[in-house]
Each structure stands twice: as structure tokens, then as C-alpha cells.
């Protein structure tokens, strides 16, 4: 398949998932476990994003000792 076909397929899948979210019963979403899990999932994903941005450098990972961090070239 071409790139555009994959893009259209991804758009249709995302839209279908969004519509499916509106069809979920309210009783399922009112469950305390679902509320707790959805809150923790949001925090976990945000923490993972921050961690990835903290250790990535120029398309790769950089884990160096603190004493060597000043020798890194400046970011573009």
C-alpha cells in the first residue's frame, strides 16, 4: 500500500476509535477503578514523555556522568 493509503487508514481508525468512545456506557466509566486507572495512565504517559525528552539528545540517548555533560555540543 502507498503512504497515503496508510495515512487514510490511520485517520479512519482514529475516527472510529473516537466514535467508539462516545458509545461506551456511562455506567462503565463511573466505576471507581476506571476513573483511577485513567487518571494514573495520563500521569504515567506524561511522565514517560518528560523522561524521554530529558535523556534524549539529537535523535539518540545520552546517559553521561554529570562531570561530562558540559562537554556536549550545544543543541540545534
N, C-alpha and C positions, 0 to 999 in steps of 0.2 A: 504494500500500500504506500501511497505517496505521503509526504509530510502533511499536506493539507487534509488528507483523509483522516490521519491520526488526530490532527487538531480538532476537526469537526466531531470526531468520535468522542474525544475528551470533553468537548463542550456539551454534547448531548448527555454524556454520562454525568457530568457535574450538575446539569439542569435537572435530570431525572432524580438525582440524589437530593437535590433541594426540594423538589416537589414531594418526594417521599417523606421528607422531614415534616411537611405540613400535614401529612396523612397519619402520622403517629398519634395514637390515642393519648389524650391528656392525662388519663389515669396512669399510664406508664411513666410519663415524665414527672408526675407528682410524687413518685416513690422516693423516699429519702436516700436510698442507695444511688439512684441515678443522679440526683442532684449533687451528692457528694463526689461521685466519680467524675461527673462532667466538670465540676469546679477544679478538682485535682488534675485532671487531664489538661485543662487550659494552662494551669500554672506550670505543669511539667513540660509542656511544649514550649512555653515562653522561656523557661529556664534552660532548656536544651538549645534554643536559638541563641540565647545570650552566651552560653558556654562555647558554642561553635564559633561565634564571632570573636570571642576572647582569645581562642587558641589558633585560629586560622590566620594565615599571613600569605598574601599573594597567591591564592589558589591552593595552598598546601597547609600542613600543620607545622607549627613551630613550638616546640617544648624545650626551652633552653633555661639554664640557671639564670637567676636574677642578675648575677655579675656580668653575664654575656649579652644581656638584652640591649644594652646601649650600643653594641657594635652592629646591630641590624641596620640595613639601609632604610631610608625613610620610605613610607608607603606612597604609592602614586595616587 
